[in-house]
Amino acid sequence: MTSVPSRPASVREAALAAVPAALADLGRLVRIPSIAFPGFDRSEVERSATAVQGLLDDLGIFDRVEVKTAVIPETGVEGMPAVLATRAARGGKPTILLYAHHDVQPVGDESLWESAPFEPTVRDGRLYGRGAADDKAGVMAHVGALRALVEALGPDFDLGVNLFIEGEEEAGSASFAAFLHENADALRADVIVVADSGNWDAATPALTVSLRGNARFTLRVKTLEHASHSGMFGGAVPDAMLATVKLLSTLWDDDGAVAVAGLTERDAATPEYSEDTLRDEAGLPAGVSPIGRGTILSRIWNKPSITITGIDAPSVRNASNTLSPEVSVVISMRVAPGQDAREAYEAIETHLRAHAPFGAELTFTDVDCGNPFLVDTSGSAVAHARTALAEGYGVEPIDIGVGGSIPFIADLVREFPGAEILVTGVEDPHARAHSPNESLHLETFRHALVSEALLLERLDRGE
């Protein structure tokens, strides 16, 4: 009896069928501790890049797939390995560039994790592990969507597809601009999808249309030539900790809003978002009040913020009756959309110098700035993405701003000024990216993979 060939699956059916394998591969990627920060094992990042290269090779659709690096111009140091895959468009169809990153944040205090950070663990509909959401899930959303396209259409579809899977995004993308410039011809595209953002909630998709910029630096406050006995000189000599505490307190007003002249705000409406939702998503206890003024989302999306993210000072364990001669802090500022990040940095440096107490000596080092970003939502790719998200999630998408930063988008805009940039993601508000117990909501991942496959299909059809 002659067997009847099965009908090719629709892209949606193929995408749904691709989810289990994509999650299994995601688990294998999560097991690789690909931390690109200084002091961590570079070979693990190389191993992660090789694993991603293998996944892309297995698709069988690319003209080339390779692991590449670029040299950081400022230091001459080789950057972390990225994976580059290219497939030329045919028949006049567009080319899409899919971006994600395979490096992850450090674990932090491992005792705060409920399961081993590099052992993928499923609990209550979520996959736990460092990088499970940010951003190895983005990598696998791309891979799974392409698998679905190949399954439904065959390997000879006409859409041009390039992939750039970065290896140092969490560590600051130091070689990103150089890599982009060196490989501009290979990466050139009509549409760019940056899969490194989030959604409104676990069930509602979102397109990120604004991102705050960042200005990060190290500040050293010095008041003494050497440490001195606090009993002998305390009360007459200003120690560096006193000066640092007084200086840092000038950065905010009594409501916790930023109080630095020269920092701007964006005037834009925000969706309804309650304080109860903020408390739930951020883990804000009932006895602690929110900070700032205006709608909650305007504070997160449209206004600057300043956070002290690190401090070098005597620890509690090593505390002694000593006046500290100097203290160093890392200050991380989020810059409102519409303001140049370097301008914002100059404003905060000017503020700190003007408010230095007791004539304290200030030194600024390790300055890193990234500009904010506003998406042009008038293009056809945005319309296609909204339709694909609505079909993939079964819920109309919401345009959102994000309080975090993706500074390298400015490099993409500069290198490919004619490309439409779509910022999407697989995270939900409970993903806890960068924190202990990072996790991926499995249903959100399923919807995201299906949505991306539908977007690729629409672009391949030339709609």
N, C-alpha and C positions, 0 to 999 in steps of 0.2 A: 504494500500500500504506500503510495507516494505521500510524503508529509507536505503539508501546506505551510509555506513560510509565514512566520508570525508577522503581523502588521507592526511597522515601526511605532514605537511609543511616541506619544506627544511629548513636547519638551517638559510640560508640567509633570506628566507621569514619570518620565525619565528622571526628573529632578527629585521627586519624592522617593523614587527607588534608589537614588544615589546617596541619600542621607546616611544610612547605616555605615556604609563603607567610608564616607567622609568623616564620620565621628570616630571610627576605628583608627583611621590615619591621624586624626587630630590627637587621639590618645597617645599614639606613638611619638608625635612631635612634642607633646607636653612632657614626655619623659626625658627630653634632652634639655639640660639646664643652660640654655643659650643666652647667658648674661654677657652683654657687651661692655659693661663698665670696667674701668681700669682695676686691676687686681684680681679679676676673675679669669677662668681658663678659656683662652681664645679658641682652643681646639674644640670646645663644646659648641661654639658658634659656627665653626667650620663644619662640624658634624651635622648641625641643624641645616646649614645651607645645602650640604650634600643630600640630605634626606628630602628637602624640598625639590632639589634638582631632579631626583629620581621620580618624584610624583609627577612633575611636568613632562619629563621624558616619556613616562608611561602613557601619556595622553596620545602621543604619536601624531600630533598636529603641527608642531613647531618646526620652523626652518632651522632654528638652533636653540639650544638651552645650555647655559654655562654659568658657572660661579665666577664672579668678578669682584675686584676691589678697585678702589681709587685712592690716591695719595691725598692726604689732607694738606692743602697748600700752606697753611700757616705754620705747620710743624714738620712737614716732610714725612710724617708717620703714615703707614699704610692703614686704611680704614678697614672696617669689618666686612666679611664676605657677604655680598648680595647675590641674588639669583636673577638672571636676565633671560627671558624667553621671547622670541619674536616669530611672528607669522604674518607674511605679507597679505594685504587685502587683494581680492580678485574682483573682476567685473565692476569696478568703480564703487565698490562698497566701502564704508568707512572703516577706520581702525580704532579699536578701543584699547586703552592702557589700563591694566588692572594693578593696583598697588596694595600691598600689605607689608607687614614686617614680621620676621621670624625671631627676632631677639625679644627678650623679656626683662622685666624688672627684677632686681634682687629680691630675695625672699623676705628679708627683714628678720624679725624675731620668730624663729620657727616654732617656738612654744605656743604662739598664738594661732597656729594652724590646727584645724580639727582633723586633718588628714595630711599625709606627707605632700609637700607642695609640688613635687615632680612625680607623684604617683597619681594619675588621673582616677578620680573617684566620683561615682554617681550617687547623689543623695537628693531625694525629693525633687526629681525632675531637673536637676542641675549637675553639670560636670565641673568638679572642683579641681584646681591645679593652676600653678603659675603659668600664665600665657594661654590658659584655656579660652579666655575671652579676648584678651589684649596681647597679641593680635593673631595668634595662630589659628583662631577661629576664622579670622578674615582671610588668611591663606587658604584654608580649606573650603570656605564659601566660594572662592574663585575656582579652586580645583574641582569641587563638586558640580558647580554650574557648568563648567566646560565639559566635564564627563557627561552631563545630561545632554548638552548640545550635540556632542559626538554620537551619543546613543540614539538620539531622535533624528538627527539630520545626516549622520555619517561624517567621516572626517574631511570631506571635501566642500564644506560650506565656504562662503565667500568672504565672510567678515574677517578683517584683519585683527589679530589679537597679539598684544604685547603684555608681558608681565614683568613687573619690577618688585621683587620681594626683598626688602631692605634688611640689613643685619645690624643696624645700630640706632634705630629710631629712639629707643628708650634712653640711650646714652647721649643723645643730642644731635644725631645725624651730621657729624662733623665732616664726613666726606661726601655728603649727599650732593651738594652743588657741583663738586668736581666730577662725581660719577655721572650726573645728569648731563653736564657739558660734554664729557668724553664720549657718551653714548647717545647723544641727542638724536642722531639719525635713526638709530635702532629703536628708540623709545617714542618717536614722534607719533602723535595720535590726534584724532578728531574729538574723542571723548576720553576723559580720564576718570576712573572710579577709585577713590581713596577709601578703602574699607577699614577705617580706623576710628569710627565714631560710635554713636549709640542711638537708641530709639527712645520714644516718649515713655513707653513702658513695655512690659514683656509681650503685650499683645498688639501694640500700636506702632507701626513703623514711622520712621522720620527721615527727612532729608535735612542735613545740617547746612544751614544757609549763612551762618555767621560763626566766627571763631575769634576768641580773644587772642591777642598776641602775648608775648612774654618778654620780660627783662630780668635776668637772673645774674647775681653777682655775689662776691664774697667781700664783706666789710670787716676790716680789722680796726679795733678801737684800742689805742694805747695811751696810758696816762703816767706810767712809771718806767724808769730805766731797768728796774729789777723788783722782784717781790720783796715785800717788807712785812714785819710783824704787825698784825692788826691791833694788838694791844698797845704797842709803842707809838703807832702813828695814826691809828684809826680815829676819825673825827676831825683830822686836820689835812689828811692827804686823800685825794679822790682815787679810789681804786677803779680799775677798768670795768668791773661788773656794774658798779654804781653808774658810771658814765654811760655804759651800754644800755642799761635798763631805762635811764632817763631819756636817752636819745631815741631809742626805738619807740617809746611811748608817744612821741610826737607824730608818728606816722598815721595815727588814727584819732578820731574825735571820740567823745564819750559814748556815741552810739555804735562805735566800731567801724564807722565809715572812713574811707581813706581821706586823709587831711593833708594832701600834698598839692601845693599850687602847681598848675601847669598840666595836670592830668585831666583828660577829657572824658566825657560820657557820650554814649550814643543814644539818641532819642528815637526809640522804636517800641511799638506795642508788643506785649508778651501775652501768651495764653494764660488762662486761669490756673493757678497753682497754689494750693493752700499751705498754711504753716504745718498742718498735720501731715501732709504729704512730705514736706521737707524733713520733718522729724523722723518719719518712717524711713525715707531713703538715705538720709545722711547719718542716722543713728544719733540724733540730737535728743538728749534726755529731757524729761518734762521740766526740770528745774533750771535748765540753761536756755537763755533767750537767744533768738537769732540776732545778727548784727546788721547794720546798714539801714538805709531808708529807701522808700519806693517799693514797687512790687518785688516779690521775692526773685522772680526770674530776671527782672531788670538788673538786680544786684549781681546775678551770676553771669548773665549774658552780655549786658550793655555797659557795665561800670567797671572801673579798675578795682583790683584787690591786691593786698600785700600780705605775704605770709613769711614768717621766719621758719625756714625748713631745716636748719642745722645750726649748732652752736658748739664751739670749742672753748671749754672753760673747765675748771676743776670739777671732777665728778663728785657726787655725794659720797661715794666710797672713799675718795681720796681727799675729802675736804679737810682743811687745816686752818688755823687762825692766821691767815695770810691775806694781804692785800694783793690782788692779782694785777700784774703790770699790763696785760693786754688780753683782750677777748676777741674772737672772730666769729662772725655769724654769716650764714648764707641767707640772702633775701631773695625771694621769688615774687615778682610782681606780674599780675595779669593785666594786659593793656586792652582798653576798650576798642572795639572795632571802629576804624576811622582815624586812629592816631598812630603815627609812626613810632615803632618801638624804641628806636634810638632817642627820639625826642622825649619819650616817657622816661627812659633811663636818665637822661640829663636832668630832668625835673626832679627825680628823687635824689640824685647825687647832690644837686644844688640845695635841696631841702636839708639833707643830712649835714652837709658842711655848715649851713647857716645855723643849725640847731645843736651843734656839738657842744656839750656842757664842759665847763672847767677848762676850755682850751684843749680838749682831747685831740690827739693826733689821729686822723682817719686815713686809711689806705683802702683803695678800691681795686680789686683784681678779679680775674676770671669772669669778665663781663660777657654775657651771651644774650643776644637780642633776636627776637623773631617777630615779624609783623603779623597783625591780625588779618582776617580774611573775610570778605563779603562775597557770596556767590551771586553771579548774574543768573537770575531764575527765568529769564525770558527765552532761553534757547529750547530747541526741540528735544535735546537729550534730557533736560529736566522734566519735560512733559512725559517722555517715554518712561523715565524712572518712576515718576509718580504713578503712572498706570500700572507698571510692573509691580510696584510695592502694594498697590491696592489689590491686584489680582493674587499676589503671593501670600499676603497676610489676611486677605478678606476684610480689611479695614482700611479706610482712606488714610493716607499718610499725613503727617503734620510737619510743617516747616519749623525747625527749631534752631536756636542758637546754642552754642556750647561754651561753657566757661573756660574749658581747657584750650590748649594751643596745639596747632600742627604747623610749626614755623616753616617747614620745607615747602608748603603749598606756594609760598611766595616765589620759591625757586621754580616750581612748575609753571607758574603764571609767566615768569620772566622768560623761561626757555621755550614755552609753547603758548604764546599769547593768543592764538586763535582757537585753542582747545576749550571745550566745555568741561568744567570740573564738577563732579558729583561727589559729595562726601556722605558716605553711608556707614553702616556698621552693624554689628551683631550683638552689641552690649545692651543690657537693660539697666535701670537705675540700681539694681541690687547686685551687679556684677562684681563690685569691689575691685576693679582694676587698680593695680599698684599697691593693694592692701593685702593683709593676710586673708585667706579663704576666698581668693578670687574664683569666680565661677561663671559658667556659661549656661544660660537658660536654654534647654534643649529644643523646646518648641520655637523659640525665637530663632535659633540657628536654622531649623528646618524651613521656616518661612523666609529667612534671608537667602538661603541657597536657592529656593524655588524662585524668589523674586529676581535674583540676579540672572538665573537661567532664562527667565522670560524677557528680561531686558536685552540679553544677548540675542535672543531670537528676533526681537523687534528690530534691532539694529541690523541683523543679517538680512532681514526681509527688506531693509531699506525704507522703513516707514517713516 
